[in-house]
Amino acid sequence: MRYEERFIDMIEYTRPHQGKSEAEYLERFILPNIDWVDEAGNHIKIVGNSEPRILFSSHTDTVHRHDGKQKLFVNQGNNCLFSDSTCLGADDTVGNYLMLTMIENQIPGLYIFHRGEERGGIGSNWIATETPKLLKNIDIAIALDRKGTDDVIQFQNYGRCCSERFASDLANLMEITGGDEQGTFTDTANYTELIKECTNISVAYWDQHSKNERCDPSQIGLIEERLLKADWDSLQAYGYEPED
């Protein structure tokens, strides 16, 4: 199956946390590509070094109200994908898709498909409190779970989550400007006490959590190319002083 076809198959699923459709989605797309599932249901994979230094993160639930599948449409004006449902769920199907592509291309790292992000970061909070040793060698955490195409988030949960210098380096690596530095919340926000640099980067969706949610497959393809060709070994963690 071509990657483009798989993305369409993935985003058809509506996935409220712990619903039947999320379980089917995990069984079909995520479980065959990971090493283990922890007690909170997080699906985890290590590629390359058994002690990786970079965590790549996304989440498997959406804010759909009901289980099932949705009809997809293409806006002929901008070629963006949208649905007939309460939201599209590109937040964060896009992140899942990109991580699967990275795994298949053997990009080294710790990959976590988190559960319950839309319910307040259930899976990442469980790791931070119950199994922090999983992250003992990680000094960089990058979530693929941000609207737009240009952002490298430096602030989550009203506080700094990565250094300005790191954000600049990551933006250069991804061939973007860094855009908006102010985020709200995704799973990497739960790791700021454990990991030096935590961020969230744009993956080409917009108007998440609404009927107007859309994503741009062509822009997702560009982000995919940049993720696969990036020199991740060159990325350094500097650390920072906490600030509001």
Phi, psi and omega in degrees: 000132177292151180303320181298319178295320180296320180299316178298317178299321182292315188283351174293335184282130170267132196224068169304148182306127177066020177277170180299320182292323176297319178298317178296319179298314179299316181297321185279315190253321190266311186305321180293350187245009184238172182266320180202164176243128181274182187292340178270357180092002175296137180258124196231141179218140171246128177244131178083227182306136180293347177234071183293158180253350179242131173258130171252132192230145168204176180229152191262347180269159175234176179262018174303149181275336185224151173292160173134208176231154182241157175275139181250148181222158176245127174286116184292340180284320184234003179062018177278153180266137174217178185226176177263013186259188179290341174199172178273321183087015171300331168276093012227043175301325179299315179298318176301311181300314181296320179294321176299319178297318179295318178299313182295334177266010172060041173283118186299143176159172170263124182248125177235120171267097188285151174258146169067028177299320182287353175254023177101018178078046184302309184293317181289325176295323178296317178297315183298326184262327187256327182227051181298339179298337176302332186256011190298332180257002182275127173241359178221129176235120183240114174271138175258077192199053183223141178295165175079196182229000194229001191266141165236110189282131178251347181227127172225151180052039175067015178220161179293138180240345173209163182282154178298321181294317177297315180301320178295316179298316181293320177300316178297320180297324181268002177061044177228174183273337187106337171047228182284127181267352184261116176250186177248278179207136157214180193302328182296341176297334180281357184249007186294337177278349186245337187233135185300314185234116179236131183212182178214131184240154183295141178227025169071045163235163183217157175053042180301154179069021180219166178295342180270003181301139181210163174219160184245103182302327180292320177290324175300320177299321178294318178297319177302313179300318182291321176298322184284330182264352184297144175272085185293334178295337182281346185281125183252150174256124183257330187082168185200163173273129180304142176207156178268000000 
